[in-house]
Amino acid sequence: MQPPEAATRSPMGSILGTVRVVAALAVIVIATLAALVVFEVLPQEVLSRVATKVLLVGAIAIAAVGIVTLLVRPHGNN
């Protein structure tokens, strides 16, 4: 038997939860890199290059989650 909150969870809520996790991971990676720049472990140029790539990968992951969700979701032919 499923817990009550699992039975009422909508697919859109699952998508938003996944998007939040991906966005949070991107923020954590960029914050870590920024801290390394502050402590002069990495040069500032590395932060700008890597931060752009992290944001692009995050956007790709969010788009992929949305597309996969649309493909897997049942379409009312029950």
Buried (B, 14 or more C-beta within 10 A) or exposed (E): EEEEEEEEEEEEEEBEEBBEEBBEBBEEBBEEBBEBBEEEEBEEEEBEEBBEEBBEBBEEBBEEBEEEBEEEEEEEEE
